[in-house]
Amino acid sequence: MAGITRQILLDQTLPGPLATARVQVRRITIPPGVAAGAHFHNGPVFGSIEQGSVILQVEDGPQTVLNAGDVFYEPAEVQVTRFDATDAGAVFLAYFPLQAGQDPELRPVAGG
């Protein structure tokens, strides 16, 4: 079709097969300067920043600043060390692939 373009923003390999019964999408707003704290998710999380920016760090990996239009992946049961709003705050979409009977969970790291 004329005028349509497609661009791959993220092509993430998962550590194994994922039995997905449904996908929940949430719009999440983090006020300026708020740090989510170190945490784990019970399933993978995919997302895209709509407004503002965040600092993302998974385990001891590099800290990455994500701005509007950027996409991200947080693996299941792996520590997300930082997902902190910058002074601009952040609004993002988070996509949670879920197994039957599963709900998304965010578990804080003790002392995180």
C-alpha positions as CSV (number, residue, x, y, z in Angstrom):
1,M,0.0,0.0,0.0
2,A,1.3,3.4,-0.9
3,G,2.7,5.5,1.9
4,I,2.9,2.8,4.5
5,T,6.2,2.1,6.1
6,R,7.2,-0.5,8.6
7,Q,10.2,-0.3,10.9
8,I,11.3,-3.0,13.4
9,L,11.9,-1.3,16.7
10,L,12.6,-4.4,18.8
11,D,13.1,-8.1,17.9
12,Q,13.6,-9.8,21.2
13,T,14.6,-13.4,21.6
14,L,13.1,-15.0,24.7
15,P,14.9,-17.5,26.9
16,G,12.4,-20.2,26.0
17,P,8.9,-20.8,24.7
18,L,6.2,-18.7,26.3
19,A,2.7,-20.1,26.7
20,T,0.6,-16.9,26.2
21,A,-3.1,-17.0,26.8
22,R,-3.6,-13.2,26.8
23,V,-1.7,-9.9,26.7
24,Q,-2.5,-7.0,29.1
25,V,-1.5,-3.5,28.0
26,R,-1.2,-0.8,30.6
27,R,-0.5,3.0,30.3
28,I,1.7,3.9,33.3
29,T,2.6,7.4,34.4
30,I,5.6,8.0,36.6
31,P,5.9,11.6,38.1
32,P,9.1,13.5,37.6
33,G,12.1,12.2,39.5
34,V,10.3,9.1,40.9
35,A,12.4,5.9,41.1
36,A,10.5,2.6,40.7
37,G,13.2,0.9,42.8
38,A,14.8,-2.5,42.0
39,H,12.2,-5.1,41.2
40,F,11.4,-8.3,39.4
41,H,8.4,-9.2,37.1
42,N,6.8,-12.6,37.0
43,G,6.8,-12.5,33.2
44,P,8.4,-10.6,30.4
45,V,7.5,-6.9,29.9
46,F,7.7,-5.1,26.6
47,G,7.1,-1.4,26.5
48,S,7.3,1.9,24.6
49,I,7.8,5.4,26.1
50,E,5.1,7.8,25.0
51,Q,6.2,11.0,26.9
52,G,9.1,12.0,29.0
53,S,12.0,9.7,29.7
54,V,13.3,7.0,32.1
55,I,16.6,5.5,33.1
56,L,16.6,1.7,32.6
57,Q,19.1,-0.7,34.0
58,V,18.7,-4.5,34.0
59,E,20.9,-6.3,36.5
60,D,24.4,-4.8,36.4
61,G,24.1,-3.8,32.7
62,P,24.5,-0.3,31.3
63,Q,22.1,2.4,32.3
64,T,20.1,3.6,29.3
65,V,18.0,6.7,28.9
66,L,14.8,5.9,27.1
67,N,12.9,8.8,25.5
68,A,9.5,9.2,23.8
69,G,9.4,6.7,20.9
70,D,11.9,4.3,22.4
71,V,11.0,0.7,23.2
72,F,12.3,-1.7,25.9
73,Y,12.2,-5.2,27.2
74,E,12.4,-6.4,30.8
75,P,12.9,-10.2,31.1
76,A,10.9,-12.3,33.6
77,E,12.5,-13.0,36.9
78,V,15.6,-10.9,36.2
79,Q,16.3,-7.9,38.4
80,V,15.4,-4.5,36.9
81,T,17.8,-2.4,38.9
82,R,16.5,1.0,37.6
83,F,13.4,2.2,35.9
84,D,13.5,5.8,37.1
85,A,11.7,8.8,35.7
86,T,13.9,11.7,34.8
87,D,13.0,15.3,35.7
88,A,10.5,15.2,32.7
89,G,8.5,12.3,34.3
90,A,7.3,9.5,32.0
91,V,4.3,8.0,30.4
92,F,4.7,4.6,28.8
93,L,2.8,1.6,27.5
94,A,3.7,-1.8,29.1
95,Y,2.7,-5.0,27.4
96,F,2.4,-8.1,29.6
97,P,2.2,-11.5,27.9
98,L,0.4,-13.7,30.4
99,Q,-0.3,-17.4,30.9
100,A,-3.8,-18.7,31.6
101,G,-4.8,-17.5,35.1
102,Q,-1.7,-15.3,35.5
103,D,-1.7,-11.6,36.4
104,P,1.2,-9.3,36.1
105,E,3.3,-8.9,39.3
106,L,6.0,-6.5,40.2
107,R,8.0,-7.7,43.2
108,P,10.3,-5.1,44.9
109,V,13.8,-6.2,45.8
110,A,14.3,-6.1,49.6
111,G,16.2,-2.9,50.4
112,G,15.9,-1.9,46.7
